Amino acid sequence: MNSTSPLTIGTVLPHVGRMLLLDELRDHGPEHVSCGVTIRAGTMFCDGVHGVPAWVGLEYMAQACCAFSGIEDVLAGGKPGIALLLGSRSYKSEAEWFPLGAALQVRAELQMRDESDFVAFACTIQEADRVLARGDVKAYRPKDVLAVIRGSR
């Protein structure tokens, strides 16, 4: 990421308040994004003892993928749009918990994008040089999410 970039995680994600799970936008390019989250006692889903259950990692990955799309939206002069998580065929974590104090890097690599706005990403969650989780994320970025929700698209 360019050090003079005005982009922050809050400007590229539509999530607000406690549902904004990622702390920072670390790096981005035409086919990747890297975000960060530090596990603290007040972190959403943290139990205050063990940390955050590893299954939350799939949502960290989904938000990183949404940040990728949000960067494109903001750079094009718009606001970050809503993407719909379609699912994941694989998510594997090496641990049951992301422990208190862990500084996680969540990386999403674009694998596929089609003309209908369906996207697929390969994602990892790392702490330092250790990969803690891997997964894939499939999502849909409709131009009019409300039309999709109403069933008119």
Secondary structure, DSSP 8 states (H G I E B T S, - for coil): --TT----HHHH----GGG----EEEEEETTEEEEEEE--TTSTT--SSS-EEGGGHHHHHHHHHHHHHHHHHHHTTS-----EEEE-S-EEESSSEE-TT-EEEEEEEEEEE-TTSEEEEEEEEEETTEEEEEEEEEEE--S-HHHHHHT--
